[in-house]
Amino acid sequence: MPIARSFSAVLALWMFAAIASAQQIEVLWLGHSAFRITSVTGKVIVIDPFLTTNPRTPAKYKDLAALGKVDLILLTHGHRDHINDVSELAKLTGAQVIANFELAKSLVTAGLLDPAKTPAGMNKGGTTSPLGAGIKIHMVPASHTSSIDMAELNRPEWKGPRLLDGGAAVGYVIEFENGFKIYHTGDTDVFGDMALIGRRFKIDLALVCIGGYFTMDPEGAAFAMREYIKPKQVIPMHYGTFPAINRTPAEFKAALGNSPIKVLDVKPGETLKF
């Protein structure tokens, strides 16, 4: 009997460990600001799909089919390096698309998105759960501009104006089934209300732009994370894609100083589990 009880205990521990391992959030960085995030129940979210012409996206993922199932696409703003592949990816996967009100309307008007798969559009402060009640998508502010340049999207059939309204740039906080919270800053400068995002959501993992020129540089990003957001871990993004955004994670780490925030220096194509 003692042996049987011991075996049962070991088996129970093994099963518990296996279940715990399976119930992890998977984060795949695809270069620049593009991520594929898989929830503990297998729901797949892609953020800012700029892949086929992204210099930092691994060759495998320049074939959009390699992403597999996609349930939801989040767009932070309308610039080409954040929406370039949204139309094709949405058609391929049938994923619903979330964007700010004006950006969603403009993409539908331009024929880039199916209105049935693109709700009227959210705005800052809004929360939605299109993947079920267990996953909450919070749209939060960012300090940046937004527009759609149809010429850059290579749509020669488009006969309307070159620039379409992209609304306001935003970020997202994704709250998962197990309570884990991921904050994607979008393109942004440091702004004081980041402190409210940090206080309200208690971020576990922040995906943070550090490249400078168009967004926060490493020093600004370090200040924002250390003083305002205070996440447990950070993945730097939006750097090294183009010559102008040539700052590095090493500079970000140095700027953080002795902060307890853990910096995860991920390479495009690498996957982390949380």
C-alpha positions, -999 to 999 in steps of 0.1 A, spaced: 0 0 0 27 25 8 43 19 -26 9 23 -43 2 55 -24 37 68 -33 31 59 -70 -3 77 -69 13 108 -54 40 109 -80 15 104 -108 -7 132 -94 23 156 -92 33 147 -128 -3 153 -140 -4 186 -122 29 197 -137 18 186 -172 -14 206 -168 4 236 -155 29 235 -183 1 232 -209 -17 262 -194 9 288 -204 7 319 -225 29 318 -255 44 350 -269 61 349 -303 79 381 -315 77 385 -352 99 416 -354 92 453 -351 59 456 -332 43 424 -345 35 396 -320 15 364 -320 1 356 -285 -16 324 -277 -38 322 -246 -39 293 -221 -70 280 -239 -55 283 -274 -70 316 -285 -45 333 -309 -41 371 -310 -18 389 -335 -8 425 -329 3 449 -357 8 425 -386 37 439 -405 54 407 -418 58 402 -455 79 433 -461 94 435 -426 132 432 -427 132 416 -392 105 390 -397 120 355 -401 115 341 -436 91 314 -423 66 340 -412 67 360 -443 43 333 -455 12 344 -435 -1 308 -435 27 299 -412 10 318 -384 -17 291 -383 -50 298 -366 -56 335 -358 -87 345 -338 -82 382 -333 -60 410 -348 -53 441 -328 -41 473 -346 -24 501 -326 -25 527 -354 -26 531 -392 10 534 -403 21 509 -428 47 492 -405 17 482 -383 -11 473 -407 7 462 -439 -6 426 -438 -39 430 -419 -61 427 -450 -46 395 -463 -42 380 -428 -79 387 -419 -90 371 -452 -68 341 -447 -78 334 -412 -113 349 -408 -100 367 -377 -119 396 -362 -100 429 -363 -100 455 -335 -89 491 -340 -98 526 -330 -131 539 -344 -117 560 -373 -91 534 -383 -116 506 -385 -140 527 -405 -112 538 -430 -100 503 -435 -135 491 -443 -141 521 -466 -109 513 -485 -121 477 -490 -92 464 -469 -114 448 -442 -147 430 -442 -172 450 -422 -187 418 -408 -153 410 -392 -145 446 -381 -169 460 -355 -177 497 -355 -144 503 -337 -134 509 -301 -119 539 -284 -95 546 -255 -110 534 -222 -131 507 -239 -130 470 -230 -142 441 -251 -142 403 -249 -146 390 -285 -128 357 -276 -151 350 -247 -155 363 -212 -122 349 -200 -101 373 -221 -104 411 -219 -90 435 -244 -85 470 -229 -77 498 -253 -55 524 -237 -39 557 -247 -6 561 -266 11 593 -277 17 591 -314 0 600 -348 -20 577 -371 -30 578 -407 -33 553 -436 -12 559 -466 -28 540 -495 1 545 -518 24 528 -493 0 499 -491 4 493 -528 -33 495 -537 -33 508 -573 -70 501 -576 -78 526 -549 -91 559 -565 -98 578 -533 -75 601 -514 -40 590 -507 -42 596 -469 -71 582 -449 -80 590 -413 -63 567 -388 -78 581 -357 -58 582 -325 -29 559 -318 -35 534 -290 -20 506 -269 -36 475 -255 -37 457 -222 -47 420 -227 -60 403 -196 -60 365 -199 -80 337 -184 -54 331 -157 -51 368 -147 -18 374 -166 -17 409 -181 3 419 -212 6 456 -221 15 464 -258 25 501 -258 20 506 -295 41 535 -309 44 561 -281 63 587 -263 64 587 -225 32 603 -211 21 609 -176 -11 588 -178 11 557 -182 10 558 -144 -27 551 -145 -22 521 -168 4 508 -143 -17 514 -112 -50 501 -127 -37 469 -145 -6 457 -125 12 446 -157 30 413 -158 47 417 -192 52 449 -212 60 449 -249 78 482 -252 90 504 -281 126 515 -275 139 525 -310 138 563 -307 131 588 -335 94 578 -340 89 566 -304 105 564 -270 142 558 -270 158 534 -244 161 562 -218 125 573 -222 113 537 -222 133 529 -191 118 560 -173 83 550 -183 87 514 -171 105 522 -139 84 552 -128 50 546 -143 42 511 -156 63 490 -132 59 457 -150 75 425 -138 91 418 -172 97 437 -205 102 426 -241 118 455 -261 104 460 -296 103 485 -325 140 488 -329 166 478 -355 140 475 -383 151 507 -401 183 528 -399 165 556 -379 155 533 -351 189 520 -342 188 518 -304 193 485 -286 180 464 -257 215 467 -241 210 505 -239 175 499 -224 189 476 -198 216 501 -189 190 529 -186 169 508 -162 199 507 -138 192 487 -107 154 484 -114 140 449 -105 122 448 -139 135 418 -159 144 426 -196 138 397 -220 161 403 -250 141 382 -275 151 377 -311 125 377 -339 111 343 -343 117 333 -307 89 322 -284 86 326 -247 60 310 -223 46 326 -192 
